[in-house]
């Protein structure tokens, strides 16, 4: 009797791995642990916001040169083989950022796991449609990618999201995969970026390294996250705690859609004696939020808020996905998900 396994590496209070099997439950040996509280289920999925990515509304990049889409590999090819590593991202319509962040993560996974075919799926249909209409680039949504996997005879499927946290988007992905449990011999869902203490440590260290050139004793470094209405928003406070304990006292984390807001961050910065503020997105990609909400010309952009407060303000338009240390965490999470399959 063929055993069909759905191994979902999901974040919970005890860091347990959830498994659902057509024959009998199987619990993976490698269980992720975290101090995080369990995520609350949203009351209204239709009202939710994306957890950690850009472009959650109609893309507004018309005034920007977003780069050459032809340089991006959409990873929607057939001839997959029996083992697929599907990388699921919310997505961005900013072509260069997509290639340098999501594309770089995919490339790192491909290099780490040469025996697996790496493919891509986006969860934002708005972005998929916009990129297709503007650039002629076809990117699969999750359903299309799963159907492509089935048509290609994939037997083992590992899905690695590029989500920052285990929020609404991650829950939706878990739910969608559960509907395909019987379509493959085994399916395993990897953890989002910020899941274990080692992940927070890696992100804090990566920020300290890449922002070192701005350290002059007079500069506050402000990281702009997306934010979420779910309990997963705790990741920002948790990361701030890691940075504080590392002596990164001039680092401040805020969010676009949740707490803390830019005004909370401004008040914290004002309590210091800084002359300059450097803004950087705490997001996998540097898309619409980074270019508009953070670095835009509107009076409510983060750059404008700090400039109005008479700080010398600079913006670094680079997503987390472009950093090798961050790519390495996704590789490790995918490795854990593969281990859950018993390989």
Secondary structure, DSSP 4 states (H G I P E B T S, - for coil): ----EEEE----TT-PPEEEESSS----S-----SPPPPPPPS-GGG---SS-S--SS---TTS----GGGS-----S---SEEEEEEE---S-HHHIIIIIHHHHHHHHHH-TTSEEEEEES-HHHHHHHHHHH-----BHHHHHHHHHHTT--EEEEEE--SSSSHHHHHHHHHHHTTGGGSSEEEE---SS-SHHHHHHHHHHHHHHTGGG-SSSEEEEEEE---SSGGGHHHHHHHHHHHHTT-TTEEEEESSSSS-HHHHHHHHHTTT-SEEEEEE-SSS-SHIIIIIIT-SSTTSHHHHHHHTT-EEEEE---GGGSHHHHHHHHHHHHHHHHTTT-
